[in-house]
Amino acid sequence: MSKAKIGIINVTSYMGAEVARLLYRHPGIELSFITGRSEAGKKLGQVFPHLSQLHMVIDSAPGEADLVFSALPHKAGAETIAPLVDKGVRVIDLSADFRLRDSSAYPLWYGFEHPVPGLLEEAVYGLTEMYRSKIQRAQLVANPGCYPTSAILALAPASKAGLLHGDVIVDSKSGLSGAGRALSLKAHYAEANESVVAYALEGHRHLPEIVQEVEAIKEGAVALTFVPHLVPMTRGILSTCYAPSAGKLSAGERGIAELRQIYRDFYQGEQFVQVVDELPQTKHTLGTNICLVYPTIDLRTNRLTIVSCLDNLVKGGSGQAVQNMNVMLGYSESTGLEQLAVYP
Ligand SMILES: NC(=O)c1ccc[n+]([C@@H]2O[C@H](COP(=O)([O-])OP(=O)(O)OC[C@H]3O[C@@H](n4cnc5c(N)ncnc54)[C@H](OP(=O)(O)O)[C@@H]3O)[C@@H](O)[C@H]2O)c1
């Protein structure tokens, strides 16, 4: 079988560099181009010494490829991708530009009119565990956001089983790489170290994405509050999701056992979502494509409490994108993604 030619647009972002790292040992592909606006003409190893073994030079514009990863910021992503899709190239977009189905949500949440609203219908939301068969045939995959991946994977089994009732709260903590590689005051060491801060309480951009997908599972409206926090670590997201139980489970410990069984059944056969019996922590997922999910019930209040965690740069972004590429190209889903977590 000949190797698929793969391109990476914006390799100079965290997401682009992480896709390159994950593809290094992938036996079924060859990297045909990598682009990066500010570093074009340089060897990749000059910009990212940890990627020097790839022996690639950064291009200024996309070249020929069967499948392209785009790791551009929102708006720039859609503008660059549209002509590629027109030419028949398969694209996995890591930005938010094709995640929301309703084009009128873009001015509201992202501050721009969508330049190619017609493509929103064509794009497949790239949460692999939910949309695998559509992803297989897709030309354009909208890779999910990092917070949404952790929240949707935590809530999906409960939602599907009709257990979510009333208000749902998603409380998430993220490492600083979630904010990207571009410099900003909030990411300065002196600002972020030994400090935890909540932000975007009036509505984070990932809120409509989480609501869209939880409502698609539930097939009905959901009242969802999402509160993200920045914590002083490099990678990782831990989300704790709360919802009043709909009263469909038995009382007491038996209800907790039933809930866990619902989660195990839902994710049976999935390699990258593991329902665990011990409380997970971000370090358990560091560098891996795995999302750990721990469902329980607060028996005093009868509140479902579901903890999920993942590495935002891997399952929350580039790893999931490579998982989707494997599905699209017919490779085993875990090819290139089999590494264990880094410890300690
Ligand atoms: N970080 C995460 O955890 C995460 C997770 C999931 C999805 N995402 C999404 O993935 C995409 C990349 O995220 P990231 O965090 O990796 O980004 P990032 O590290 O912040 O990337 C920023 C880079 O993008 C380039 N850039 C900025 N504006 C551009 C433009 N108009 N045209 C071309 N290049 C431009 C700049 O490169 P130059 O220096 O070369 O100008 C800059 O270094 C974003 O859409 C983001 O929302 C991020």
The ligand as a MOL file (V3000), in Angstrom:
LIG
                    3D

  0  0  0     0  0            999 V3000
M  V30 BEGIN CTAB
M  V30 COUNTS 48 52 0 0 0
M  V30 BEGIN ATOM
M  V30 1 N -3.9250 24.8120 22.1360 0
M  V30 2 C -4.8430 23.8780 22.2880 0
M  V30 3 O -4.8910 23.1770 23.3240 0
M  V30 4 C -5.8480 23.6380 21.1910 0
M  V30 5 C -6.6570 22.4900 21.2800 0
M  V30 6 C -7.5800 22.2350 20.2600 0
M  V30 7 C -7.6860 23.1070 19.1920 0
M  V30 8 N -6.9110 24.2250 19.1310 0 CHG=1
M  V30 9 C -7.0510 25.0840 17.9520 0
M  V30 10 O -5.9860 24.7590 17.0560 0
M  V30 11 C -5.5490 25.9360 16.3490 0
M  V30 12 C -4.0970 26.1710 16.6760 0
M  V30 13 O -4.0360 26.3480 18.0810 0
M  V30 14 P -2.6680 26.5380 18.8680 0
M  V30 15 O -3.0600 26.7190 20.2880 0
M  V30 16 O -1.7570 25.4700 18.5070 0 CHG=-1
M  V30 17 O -2.2480 27.9100 18.2390 0
M  V30 18 P -1.0170 28.7860 18.5900 0
M  V30 19 O 0.0590 27.9750 19.1650 0
M  V30 20 O -1.5280 29.9600 19.3590 0
M  V30 21 O -0.6570 29.2550 17.1170 0
M  V30 22 C -0.4620 30.5520 16.8760 0
M  V30 23 C 0.3490 30.6180 15.6050 0
M  V30 24 O -0.5280 30.7970 14.5330 0
M  V30 25 C 0.0840 31.6280 13.5440 0
M  V30 26 N -0.8930 32.5650 13.0490 0
M  V30 27 C -1.6050 33.4480 13.7560 0
M  V30 28 N -2.4540 34.1230 12.9470 0
M  V30 29 C -2.2600 33.6420 11.6950 0
M  V30 30 C -2.8240 33.9390 10.4230 0
M  V30 31 N -3.7720 34.8640 10.2930 0
M  V30 32 N -2.3850 33.2490 9.3740 0
M  V30 33 C -1.4150 32.3310 9.4900 0
M  V30 34 N -0.8450 31.9980 10.6850 0
M  V30 35 C -1.2710 32.6610 11.7540 0
M  V30 36 C 1.2410 32.3050 14.2280 0
M  V30 37 O 2.3500 31.7830 13.6070 0
M  V30 38 P 3.4980 32.7140 13.0690 0
M  V30 39 O 4.3500 32.9320 14.2760 0
M  V30 40 O 4.1380 31.8460 12.0740 0
M  V30 41 O 2.8810 33.9570 12.5340 0
M  V30 42 C 1.2460 31.8000 15.6650 0
M  V30 43 O 2.5260 31.3210 16.0600 0
M  V30 44 C -6.4320 27.0920 16.8320 0
M  V30 45 O -7.4660 27.2830 15.9400 0
M  V30 46 C -6.9570 26.5890 18.1830 0
M  V30 47 O -8.1840 27.1380 18.5290 0
M  V30 48 C -5.9820 24.5030 20.1020 0
M  V30 END ATOM
M  V30 BEGIN BOND
M  V30 1 1 1 2
M  V30 2 2 2 3
M  V30 3 1 2 4
M  V30 4 1 4 5
M  V30 5 2 4 48
M  V30 6 2 5 6
M  V30 7 1 6 7
M  V30 8 2 7 8
M  V30 9 1 8 9
M  V30 10 1 8 48
M  V30 11 1 9 10
M  V30 12 1 9 46
M  V30 13 1 10 11
M  V30 14 1 11 12
M  V30 15 1 11 44
M  V30 16 1 12 13
M  V30 17 1 13 14
M  V30 18 2 14 15
M  V30 19 1 14 16
M  V30 20 1 14 17
M  V30 21 1 17 18
M  V30 22 2 18 19
M  V30 23 1 18 20
M  V30 24 1 18 21
M  V30 25 1 21 22
M  V30 26 1 22 23
M  V30 27 1 23 24
M  V30 28 1 23 42
M  V30 29 1 24 25
M  V30 30 1 25 26
M  V30 31 1 25 36
M  V30 32 1 26 27
M  V30 33 1 26 35
M  V30 34 2 27 28
M  V30 35 1 28 29
M  V30 36 1 29 30
M  V30 37 2 29 35
M  V30 38 1 30 31
M  V30 39 2 30 32
M  V30 40 1 32 33
M  V30 41 2 33 34
M  V30 42 1 34 35
M  V30 43 1 36 37
M  V30 44 1 36 42
M  V30 45 1 37 38
M  V30 46 2 38 39
M  V30 47 1 38 40
M  V30 48 1 38 41
M  V30 49 1 42 43
M  V30 50 1 44 45
M  V30 51 1 44 46
M  V30 52 1 46 47
M  V30 END BOND
M  V30 END CTAB
M  END
